[in-house]
Amino acid sequence: MNQSLTSQRHRAAPALQSKTRPARRNALAIALACLLAGTSVACHEKPEGPPNSPQAMRRNARLLAALRGTEWLIDHAEQMPPGWVYPNFSRIERLIESQEQKEQVREVLEIDSRTGSHNTIPESLTDPALLEQKRIVPILFEIIRRREIGQAWKSEADALRKLITDHEIVLWQATDTRNRPTVLHALGALGIETSMTEAHLLDELRKKAKSDTPQNLAGSTRYVYALTHIVFARSHYFRNQVQITGLEFSIPVFLAALARHNRIKMDVMSIDMLGEVLASLELLGLEDPRMEVARRRLIAAQNPDGSWGPGKGVSPKRIHPTFNAVAGLIDFHEALRPPAGSPTPAD
């Protein structure tokens, strides 16, 4: 079945590329012209400050880098591993300023829904071994994908609920700290309740913050990623900004992580880390000089073809850092809904 889907996908890919590449080149040309003219990439907003001010130029540089990174992702969508297109492109689509690119991403998602190669769900969801992290995460993402595009999903979610109810301890023992927020959010999206809650996760992370320094904690990728994943989950993956209440302890750690990765060699881990931390701080509505240093480092590390990461071709070591770098560079404050419960401006 997967081979059939893959072959269908590759047959559809040339049509997608032939149809959208000229439009993407045109969008990039428009963006370059806009930047030279001193307007934003979307060509419908004025940049902050005078057109040639350092602030406006920095913003334009980051938006252009994000635009080029998104171009690379769109061009290589059909070569991504099974299950990668939907979660990543559906999230990045919420952040894109360029209407042209939004339409291209939606076309990628439409083709993926019809002919894409996706994660498989076992016919029987009764084996506790399925609760291992490397197996449960793809299953959760696939059930959510089916639900969000209108395919059958309820019976799989019900079977998974029973498996987790019977073996919840296995689930959390097999899920490391950095991925618990992601798993917990996915379960919540499917209406599956567990004894583990976000409050429990935050209590655990807060205790570590009280007993150690931000600098030491910034050296733990698991700890920092647990924090970024909580912020991402609270934003419902880039659907709304996040209130800082209850997350104040994370800010010194985020800033220490930026400082740490701003001074070491840029590798895949540093690109991933800088992208996620930058996105988290923006979701929290914060700005700090260390963020601008991190953005400049990300821009300097971008490959000539618009991607990030080492090597050639399309591999997770290029796809993942490119998605994270784009998320870290996009200026998406205005695109996000205010936090739940906040007053909204009148129409």
C-alpha positions as CSV (number, residue, x, y, z in Angstrom):
1,M,0.0,0.0,0.0
2,N,2.8,2.4,0.9
3,Q,4.6,1.6,-2.4
4,S,1.4,2.4,-4.3
5,L,0.9,5.7,-2.5
6,T,4.6,6.6,-3.0
7,S,4.4,5.9,-6.8
8,Q,1.2,7.9,-7.0
9,R,2.8,10.7,-5.2
10,H,5.8,10.8,-7.5
11,R,3.6,10.8,-10.5
12,A,1.7,13.8,-9.1
13,A,4.9,15.6,-8.1
14,P,6.0,16.8,-11.6
15,A,2.5,18.2,-12.1
16,L,2.8,20.1,-8.9
17,Q,6.3,21.4,-9.6
18,S,5.5,22.4,-13.2
19,K,2.4,24.2,-12.1
20,T,3.8,26.0,-9.0
21,R,7.5,26.6,-9.6
22,P,6.9,29.5,-12.0
23,A,4.5,31.0,-9.4
24,R,7.1,30.5,-6.6
25,R,9.9,32.1,-8.7
26,N,7.5,35.0,-9.3
27,A,6.7,35.2,-5.6
28,L,10.4,35.2,-4.8
29,A,11.1,37.9,-7.4
30,I,8.3,40.0,-6.0
31,A,9.7,39.6,-2.5
32,L,13.1,40.7,-3.7
33,A,11.7,43.7,-5.4
34,C,9.7,44.6,-2.3
35,L,12.8,44.3,-0.1
36,L,14.7,46.6,-2.4
37,A,11.9,49.0,-2.4
38,G,11.8,49.0,1.4
39,T,8.6,47.1,2.0
40,S,7.9,43.8,3.6
41,V,8.0,40.5,1.9
42,A,4.3,40.3,1.6
43,C,4.3,43.6,-0.2
44,H,1.2,44.7,1.7
45,E,2.6,46.1,5.0
46,K,5.1,48.8,5.8
47,P,8.1,47.6,7.8
48,E,8.7,48.8,11.3
49,G,10.7,52.1,11.2
50,P,11.9,53.9,8.1
51,P,12.5,51.7,5.0
52,N,16.3,51.9,5.3
53,S,16.5,51.7,9.1
54,P,18.6,48.9,10.6
55,Q,15.5,47.5,12.2
56,A,13.6,47.3,8.9
57,M,16.6,45.8,7.1
58,R,17.0,43.2,9.8
59,R,13.4,42.2,9.6
60,N,13.5,42.0,5.8
61,A,16.7,39.8,5.9
62,R,15.0,37.3,8.2
63,L,11.8,37.3,6.2
64,L,13.7,36.7,3.0
65,A,15.7,33.8,4.6
66,A,12.4,32.3,5.8
67,L,10.9,32.7,2.3
68,R,13.8,30.9,0.7
69,G,13.6,28.1,3.3
70,T,9.9,27.7,2.6
71,E,10.6,27.6,-1.1
72,W,13.1,24.7,-0.6
73,L,10.6,22.8,1.6
74,I,7.8,23.2,-1.0
75,D,10.1,22.1,-3.8
76,H,11.1,18.9,-1.9
77,A,7.8,18.0,-0.3
78,E,7.4,14.9,-2.5
79,Q,10.7,13.5,-1.4
80,M,10.1,13.7,2.4
81,P,9.7,10.6,4.5
82,P,6.2,9.2,5.1
83,G,4.2,11.2,7.6
84,W,6.4,14.3,7.4
85,V,4.4,16.5,5.0
86,Y,1.1,17.0,6.9
87,P,2.2,18.0,10.4
88,N,5.0,20.3,9.2
89,F,3.3,22.0,6.3
90,S,0.1,22.5,8.1
91,R,2.0,24.3,10.9
92,I,4.2,26.4,8.7
93,E,1.2,27.4,6.6
94,R,-0.2,29.3,9.6
95,L,2.9,31.5,9.8
96,I,3.5,32.4,6.1
97,E,3.0,36.1,5.2
98,S,3.2,35.6,1.4
99,Q,-0.3,34.7,0.0
100,E,1.4,33.0,-3.0
101,Q,3.3,30.7,-0.7
102,K,0.2,30.0,1.4
103,E,-1.6,28.8,-1.7
104,Q,1.4,26.7,-2.7
105,V,1.6,25.1,0.7
106,R,-2.2,24.4,0.6
107,E,-1.7,22.7,-2.8
108,V,1.1,20.5,-1.3
109,L,-1.2,19.5,1.5
110,E,-4.1,18.8,-0.9
111,I,-1.9,16.5,-3.1
112,D,-0.5,14.9,0.1
113,S,-4.0,14.1,1.3
114,R,-4.8,12.3,-2.0
115,T,-1.6,10.6,-3.0
116,G,0.9,11.1,-0.2
117,S,2.9,8.5,1.7
118,H,1.7,8.4,5.3
119,N,2.4,6.5,8.5
120,T,0.5,3.2,8.8
121,I,-1.7,2.3,11.7
122,P,-1.6,-1.4,12.8
123,E,-4.9,-3.2,12.3
124,S,-4.8,-4.2,15.9
125,L,-4.0,-1.6,18.6
126,T,-3.7,-4.0,21.5
127,D,0.0,-4.5,21.9
128,P,1.6,-2.5,24.7
129,A,4.8,-2.4,22.6
130,L,3.0,0.2,20.4
131,L,3.3,2.6,23.3
132,E,7.0,3.0,22.7
133,Q,7.8,6.5,21.8
134,K,9.1,5.8,18.3
135,R,5.8,3.9,17.5
136,I,3.1,5.9,19.3
137,V,4.1,9.3,18.0
138,P,3.6,8.4,14.3
139,I,0.3,6.6,15.1
140,L,-1.0,9.7,17.0
141,F,0.0,12.0,14.2
142,E,-1.7,9.8,11.6
143,I,-4.9,9.6,13.5
144,I,-4.9,13.4,13.9
145,R,-4.2,13.8,10.2
146,R,-7.1,11.6,9.2
147,R,-9.4,13.4,11.6
148,E,-8.4,16.9,10.3
149,I,-8.9,16.0,6.6
150,G,-12.2,14.3,7.1
151,Q,-11.1,10.6,6.9
152,A,-12.3,7.8,9.3
153,W,-10.4,8.0,12.6
154,K,-12.7,7.4,15.5
155,S,-12.4,3.6,15.7
156,E,-8.6,3.9,15.8
157,A,-8.8,6.6,18.5
158,D,-11.1,4.4,20.6
159,A,-8.8,1.4,20.3
160,L,-5.8,3.5,21.3
161,R,-7.7,5.0,24.3
162,K,-8.4,1.5,25.6
163,L,-4.7,0.5,25.1
164,I,-3.5,3.5,27.0
165,T,-6.1,3.1,29.8
166,D,-4.9,-0.5,30.3
167,H,-1.1,0.3,30.0
168,E,-0.6,4.0,30.8
169,I,2.4,3.5,32.9
170,V,4.1,1.9,29.9
171,L,3.4,4.9,27.8
172,W,5.0,7.5,30.1
173,Q,7.9,5.2,31.0
174,A,8.7,4.9,27.3
175,T,8.3,8.6,26.5
176,D,11.2,10.9,27.3
177,T,10.8,14.3,29.0
178,R,11.2,16.4,25.8
179,N,8.4,14.5,23.9
180,R,5.9,14.2,26.8
181,P,4.3,17.6,25.9
182,T,3.9,16.6,22.3
183,V,2.3,13.2,23.2
184,L,0.1,14.8,25.8
185,H,-1.2,17.4,23.4
186,A,-1.9,14.8,20.7
187,L,-3.8,12.7,23.1
188,G,-5.8,15.7,24.2
189,A,-6.6,16.5,20.6
190,L,-8.1,13.1,20.3
191,G,-10.0,13.3,23.5
192,I,-7.9,10.7,25.3
193,E,-7.4,11.6,29.0
194,T,-4.5,10.3,31.1
195,S,-3.4,10.7,34.7
196,M,-0.4,12.7,33.3
197,T,-1.3,16.4,32.8
198,E,0.6,19.5,31.6
199,A,0.5,20.7,35.2
200,H,2.5,17.6,36.3
201,L,5.0,18.2,33.5
202,L,5.4,21.9,34.5
203,D,5.9,21.0,38.2
204,E,8.7,18.6,37.3
205,L,10.4,21.2,35.0
206,R,9.9,24.0,37.5
207,K,11.5,21.9,40.3
208,K,14.6,21.4,38.1
209,A,14.7,25.1,37.4
210,K,14.7,25.9,41.2
211,S,17.5,23.4,41.8
212,D,19.9,24.3,39.0
213,T,21.2,27.3,37.1
214,P,19.7,28.4,33.7
215,Q,23.2,28.0,32.2
216,N,23.4,24.3,33.2
217,L,19.8,23.6,32.2
218,A,20.5,25.2,28.8
219,G,23.0,22.5,28.2
220,S,20.3,19.8,28.5
221,T,18.7,19.4,25.1
222,R,15.9,17.3,26.6
223,Y,15.1,20.0,29.2
224,V,15.1,22.9,26.7
225,Y,13.0,20.9,24.1
226,A,10.5,20.0,26.8
227,L,10.0,23.7,27.4
228,T,9.7,24.6,23.7
229,H,7.3,21.7,23.2
230,I,5.1,23.0,26.0
231,V,5.0,26.4,24.5
232,F,4.3,25.0,21.0
233,A,1.5,22.8,22.5
234,R,0.0,25.8,24.3
235,S,0.0,27.7,21.0
236,H,-1.8,24.7,19.4
237,Y,1.1,24.6,17.1
238,F,1.2,28.2,15.9
239,R,-2.5,29.0,16.1
240,N,-2.3,31.5,18.9
241,Q,0.1,33.4,21.1
242,V,0.9,32.0,24.6
243,Q,0.4,33.7,27.9
244,I,3.6,33.8,29.9
245,T,1.8,33.1,33.2
246,G,3.2,29.9,34.7
247,L,6.1,29.8,32.3
248,E,8.2,32.6,33.7
249,F,10.8,30.2,34.9
250,S,11.5,29.1,31.3
251,I,12.6,32.5,30.1
252,P,16.1,32.5,31.7
253,V,16.7,29.0,30.4
254,F,15.6,30.0,26.8
255,L,17.9,33.1,26.9
256,A,20.8,31.0,28.3
257,A,20.2,28.4,25.5
258,L,20.4,31.2,22.9
259,A,23.6,32.5,24.5
260,R,25.1,29.0,24.5
261,H,24.3,28.2,20.9
262,N,25.2,31.7,19.7
263,R,28.8,31.1,20.6
264,I,29.4,27.5,19.5
265,K,29.8,25.9,16.1
266,M,26.6,25.8,14.1
267,D,25.5,22.2,13.5
268,V,22.1,20.5,13.1
269,M,21.5,20.6,16.8
270,S,22.3,24.3,17.1
271,I,20.1,25.2,14.1
272,D,17.2,23.1,15.6
273,M,17.7,24.6,19.0
274,L,17.9,28.2,17.9
275,G,14.8,27.8,15.7
276,E,12.7,26.3,18.4
277,V,13.8,28.7,21.1
278,L,13.3,31.8,18.9
279,A,9.8,30.6,18.0
280,S,9.0,29.9,21.6
281,L,10.1,33.4,22.7
282,E,8.1,35.0,20.0
283,L,5.0,33.0,20.9
284,L,5.5,34.3,24.4
285,G,5.7,37.9,23.0
286,L,9.3,38.5,24.1
287,E,12.2,40.2,22.5
288,D,15.8,40.3,23.6
289,P,19.1,41.3,21.9
290,R,20.2,37.6,22.0
291,M,17.3,36.8,19.7
292,E,18.7,39.1,17.0
293,V,22.1,37.5,17.3
294,A,20.5,34.1,16.9
295,R,18.6,35.2,13.8
296,R,21.8,36.5,12.2
297,R,23.5,33.2,12.9
298,L,20.6,31.3,11.4
299,I,20.7,33.5,8.3
300,A,24.5,33.0,8.0
301,A,24.1,29.2,8.2
302,Q,21.5,29.0,5.4
303,N,22.6,26.9,2.5
304,P,22.8,28.5,-1.0
305,D,19.7,26.5,-2.1
306,G,17.7,27.9,0.8
307,S,17.8,24.9,3.1
308,W,19.6,24.4,6.4
309,G,21.6,21.4,7.5
310,P,24.5,19.3,6.1
311,G,24.9,17.2,3.0
312,K,23.0,17.1,-0.2
313,G,19.6,15.7,-1.2
314,V,16.6,15.5,1.1
315,S,17.1,13.9,4.5
316,P,15.8,14.5,8.0
317,K,19.1,16.2,8.8
318,R,18.1,18.9,6.3
319,I,14.3,18.8,6.5
320,H,14.0,19.2,10.3
321,P,16.4,22.1,10.7
322,T,14.9,23.9,7.7
323,F,11.4,23.7,9.2
324,N,12.7,24.9,12.6
325,A,14.9,27.7,11.1
326,V,11.9,29.0,9.1
327,A,9.7,29.0,12.2
328,G,12.4,30.8,14.1
329,L,12.8,33.5,11.5
330,I,9.2,34.2,10.5
331,D,7.7,37.3,12.1
332,F,4.3,35.9,13.0
333,H,3.0,38.1,15.9
334,E,0.3,39.7,13.8
335,A,-0.8,36.4,12.3
336,L,-1.6,34.7,15.6
337,R,-4.8,34.9,17.5
338,P,-4.5,36.4,21.0
339,P,-4.4,33.9,24.0
340,A,-7.6,32.3,25.0
341,G,-9.6,34.5,27.3
342,S,-7.9,37.7,26.1
343,P,-10.1,40.5,24.7
344,T,-10.2,40.5,20.9
345,P,-10.2,43.7,18.8
346,A,-13.5,44.7,17.3
347,D,-14.0,43.7,13.6
